[in-house]
Structures are given as C-alpha cells and as structure tokens.
Amino acid sequence: MRSHLVQGRRIDMPVRIRDASACAATYLVRADAARAVIAYSGLDVTEVLPGKAACTLVFVQYRDGDLDAYHEFGMAFLIRPPGAGRRPGRGLLAGLKDVRAAGSGAFVHWLPVDQGFTLEAGRRIWGFPKERAEIDLRLATPYKRCILHRDGRLVLDLLLRPGVPLPPGTMAPIDAYSHLDGITRRVPWTARASGVRARPGGALIRLGNHPIAKELSELGLPGTALMTVTADHVTMSFEDAVLM
C-alpha cells in the first residue's frame, strides 16, 4: 500500500473522506477569460456553448476523514483532458455530450482551506493549490452560505437557495487536475452523495476586493448561475496523483 508522510503522520492511499457536506454553483463564463486564467497550467477549457466555459465554485465541510476536519472552498474549470482535440461549442446539451464522450476533467485553480494539516497534505500528495484562508460556512438551514476571506480581505459571500430533492447515488466520474511548481497532475477520485438538492440558478454572490474576486469579475461574475447543487452527506476517495 502506497503512503505519504505528512507532519510525521503516515497517510495511506487512497485517502478516504467518510462524512462531508458539499455545495456548488456552476456559472457559464467567458471562455477567452477562463483560458487566460488557467494558461499557466497548459490545459484548455471546454466550451460548453460557443465562447462559454464552465466555472464551478464549491464549498465543503469535511467532518470525518483521513485529513481531519476542516473547511474548504474551491474554484474549478471544466477542461478538455490533455490530448483531446478542441471541438467548438455546439449548444449546451451537445457540449455536455462531447464532454462525457471525451472523458471530462475539472482543473482546480484555487483551493483555500482553514487548517494546516490538510493544506500541507493537499499540496504534497496531489499538488492542489491549497492556501490558508478564513472560511465561514453556514450550513444548518436549507439556505447554504459561504463567507470567504483571505489575508484579511473579502473574496466572496456566496448564498445558495435550496433546490428539489434528487435520489442518492454515485457522482459521475470526473478526474481532477492540478498544477503546482510547474507540474500538472491528474487526480482520480470518486464520490457518493445523499441528501442532494439541485436547481437552475439559485445562487447569490457578492464579490470582495481580493485579487481572486477580481478574476471572478473578469470572468463575468456575479451573473446568474447555470445551476446549484447541495449535498448533506458525501463520501469520497482520492487516489495518488498521476504526473502529466
């Protein structure tokens, strides 16, 4: 069994998350602006509509897992896997079919957390761009809220309205991609969720004065979310990263 040593602790692979709550809002953003944001990675976004890419903002409360309990926020883009040819956007449904056929990927551009152990583990094991931040999650009511500060500056205040219940099940497989210290990595992972609700739109967002807020503004946010999803209980499994 492969393992990693982090702060004197042995972390066996795969890393397992036994209980978490997750909330996400997906936006259609300008593809040219999204390409500029992730140009450093050498990867390219998927155009799900002509000139439009998908950017997902996600916040997670990890309650029980191999990396302890912590809060996390993520900013990710739907990408074409390396080696996949570019196909122009042909409409949302056709674009999503192309994504499934090619094998979709999600590039994690930014991943702040509020605890030091998961920060070091995430960077060392998977090359995730984890940074320390202040993440205030309010998940006790049907309305889910994340207030994110970094370096004492507001990044965003994101509120998700409740959607309609969906049956529990395994989430569609989608590899995560990261880029750190000049190296791009692919991270295979799986997740199963229950207590899931989803709806079109459903997000209210206020941007602050942090540089990441400026990036989101240049992408076209706040705008209207394509869809929002919340899940009361999520389990996950993360495999070792594969160097690209």
FENSULPE-V724205 format. One record per residue. N is the residue number from 1. RES is the residue in one small letter. SS is DSSP state (@ for helix, = for strand, . for the rest). PSI is psi in whole degrees, 0 to 359 (* if undefined). BURIAL is # if it has 24 or more other C-alpha atoms within 12 Angstrom, else .. Layout:
((N,RES,SS,PSI,BURIAL) (N,RES,SS,PSI,BURIAL))
This chain:
((1,m,.,126,.) (2,r,.,143,.) (3,s,=,166,.) (4,h,=,146,#) (5,l,=,119,.) (6,v,=,118,.) (7,q,.,41,.) (8,g,.,0,.) (9,r,=,139,.) (10,r,=,125,.) (11,i,=,110,#) (12,d,=,148,.) (13,m,.,146,.) (14,p,.,155,#) (15,v,=,133,#) (16,r,=,136,#) (17,i,=,119,#) (18,r,=,338,#) (19,d,=,123,#) (20,a,=,159,#) (21,s,=,139,#) (22,a,=,145,#) (23,c,=,139,#) (24,a,=,146,#) (25,a,=,128,#) (26,t,=,133,#) (27,y,=,144,#) (28,l,=,123,#) (29,v,=,169,#) (30,r,=,123,#) (31,a,@,322,#) (32,d,@,320,.) (33,a,@,320,#) (34,a,@,320,#) (35,r,@,320,#) (36,a,@,322,.) (37,v,@,318,#) (38,i,.,16,#) (39,a,@,328,.) (40,y,@,338,.) (41,s,@,342,#) (42,g,.,4,#) (43,l,.,167,#) (44,d,=,144,#) (45,v,=,158,#) (46,t,.,132,#) (47,e,.,106,#) (48,v,.,343,#) (49,l,=,158,#) (50,p,.,119,.) (51,g,.,7,#) (52,k,=,136,#) (53,a,=,170,#) (54,a,=,125,#) (55,c,=,127,#) (56,t,=,131,#) (57,l,=,127,#) (58,v,=,141,#) (59,f,=,141,#) (60,v,=,137,#) (61,q,=,109,#) (62,y,=,117,#) (63,r,=,326,.) (64,d,=,118,.) (65,g,=,175,#) (66,d,.,343,#) (67,l,.,20,#) (68,d,.,187,#) (69,a,.,137,#) (70,y,=,170,#) (71,h,=,149,#) (72,e,=,146,#) (73,f,=,144,#) (74,g,=,146,#) (75,m,=,116,#) (76,a,=,154,#) (77,f,=,139,#) (78,l,=,126,#) (79,i,=,161,#) (80,r,=,130,#) (81,p,.,149,#) (82,p,.,133,#) (83,g,.,347,.) (84,a,.,134,.) (85,g,.,151,.) (86,r,.,134,.) (87,r,.,126,#) (88,p,.,150,.) (89,g,.,132,#) (90,r,.,25,.) (91,g,.,152,.) (92,l,@,311,.) (93,l,@,317,.) (94,a,@,320,.) (95,g,@,319,#) (96,l,@,325,#) (97,k,@,318,.) (98,d,@,320,#) (99,v,@,312,#) (100,r,@,320,.) (101,a,@,323,.) (102,a,@,344,.) (103,g,.,99,#) (104,s,=,165,#) (105,g,=,155,#) (106,a,=,117,#) (107,f,=,122,#) (108,v,=,107,#) (109,h,=,325,#) (110,w,=,138,#) (111,l,=,68,#) (112,p,=,147,#) (113,v,=,169,#) (114,d,.,12,#) (115,q,.,145,#) (116,g,@,327,.) (117,f,@,312,#) (118,t,@,330,#) (119,l,@,309,#) (120,e,@,320,#) (121,a,@,316,#) (122,g,@,319,#) (123,r,@,318,#) (124,r,@,318,#) (125,i,@,316,#) (126,w,@,354,#) (127,g,.,24,#) (128,f,.,142,#) (129,p,.,63,#) (130,k,=,138,#) (131,e,=,157,#) (132,r,=,134,#) (133,a,.,168,#) (134,e,=,116,#) (135,i,=,110,#) (136,d,=,108,#) (137,l,=,134,#) (138,r,=,97,#) (139,l,.,7,#) (140,a,.,344,.) (141,t,.,169,.) (142,p,.,331,#) (143,y,.,122,.) (144,k,=,135,#) (145,r,=,141,#) (146,c,=,125,#) (147,i,=,118,#) (148,l,=,124,#) (149,h,=,145,#) (150,r,=,128,#) (151,d,.,36,.) (152,g,.,7,.) (153,r,=,140,.) (154,l,=,127,#) (155,v,=,306,#) (156,l,=,162,#) (157,d,=,110,#) (158,l,=,125,#) (159,l,=,129,#) (160,l,=,130,#) (161,r,.,152,#) (162,p,.,146,#) (163,g,.,199,#) (164,v,=,147,.) (165,p,=,143,.) (166,l,=,154,.) (167,p,.,150,.) (168,p,.,159,.) (169,g,=,178,.) (170,t,=,132,.) (171,m,.,148,.) (172,a,.,133,.) (173,p,.,132,.) (174,i,.,117,#) (175,d,=,144,#) (176,a,=,146,#) (177,y,=,143,#) (178,s,=,164,#) (179,h,=,118,#) (180,l,=,137,#) (181,d,.,39,.) (182,g,.,7,.) (183,i,=,130,.) (184,t,=,136,#) (185,r,=,151,#) (186,r,=,132,#) (187,v,=,103,#) (188,p,=,135,#) (189,w,=,159,#) (190,t,=,157,#) (191,a,=,149,#) (192,r,=,136,#) (193,a,=,148,#) (194,s,=,167,#) (195,g,=,40,#) (196,v,=,137,#) (197,r,=,143,#) (198,a,=,157,#) (199,r,=,156,#) (200,p,=,148,.) (201,g,.,220,#) (202,g,.,9,#) (203,a,=,138,#) (204,l,=,128,#) (205,i,=,137,#) (206,r,=,124,#) (207,l,=,146,#) (208,g,.,210,#) (209,n,.,18,.) (210,h,.,153,.) (211,p,@,325,.) (212,i,@,325,#) (213,a,@,322,#) (214,k,@,320,.) (215,e,@,314,#) (216,l,@,321,#) (217,s,@,319,#) (218,e,@,336,.) (219,l,@,341,#) (220,g,.,2,#) (221,l,.,155,#) (222,p,.,311,#) (223,g,.,195,#) (224,t,.,131,.) (225,a,.,143,#) (226,l,.,315,#) (227,m,=,160,#) (228,t,=,149,#) (229,v,=,137,#) (230,t,=,149,#) (231,a,=,125,#) (232,d,=,328,#) (233,h,=,120,#) (234,v,=,136,#) (235,t,=,146,#) (236,m,=,159,#) (237,s,=,126,#) (238,f,=,126,#) (239,e,=,173,#) (240,d,=,150,#) (241,a,=,148,#) (242,v,=,123,.) (243,l,=,136,.) (244,m,.,*,.))
